[in-house]
């Protein structure tokens, strides 16, 4: 027995180098194993942390998206409400403007009626004035300045003698002017000397002209019967202040002025 032990110890001594080498390798393997297990544990912990962070980020992102969607819906609803309000306001404004326009038209029509305007004629047939026909007096008044194209007459306000292409019939401011013969309104103009003028064609190249008017009841294209209203007398122009309010009444054959008294009954 003792000899076996001595033999075993002698073998250990003889192989001490290899025994030490084996123990060293075992120690190294143990260290490597411990290090590897620790490293794996760290990676697992880091992966768990990354997963937790990713989950938190996903939750935050989802929550942010929900908030953004809610804000967008709220903004859209507000914009729609604002547009609806604006549209309603526009409709109200349009209705108010339309109402005002209708009111103005009714007011103008009422004023026309109050002014005793006689409606113009729309169906008159052929305009037929000839030299053997007669005109009616457009206003009742004295002739304060006669027609005179062959000799001159005295104009008080201008204080000079000159030819007169029509005649001046005295009439108060606001007096209604009646049409002297059936005709069609061809001109509504204004002149510094004779004021507001209305010209009617009465047929066969004859026309009559009314001047020194204030309110005018007719317009170009209207047909006006004899006795219907043309307008009212206004204040005289600066060329006739001394003569006072009056109607300037003229008759034309073509473009030539002729004496209206030849035709007035």
Secondary structure, DSSP 8 states (H G I E B T S, - for coil): -HHHHHHHHHHHHHTHHHHHHHHHHHHHHHHHHHHHHHHHHHHHHHHHHHHHHHHHHHHHHHHHHHHHHHHHHHHHHHHHHHHHHHHHHHHHHHHHHHHHHHHHHHHHHHHHHHTT----BS--------TT--B--SS---EEE--EEEEEEEETTTTEEEEESSEEEE--TT-EEE-SS-EEEEEEEEETTTEEEEEEEEETTEEEEEEEEEEE---TT-EE-TTSEEEEE----GGGTTT-SEEEEEEEETTEEE-GGGTB-
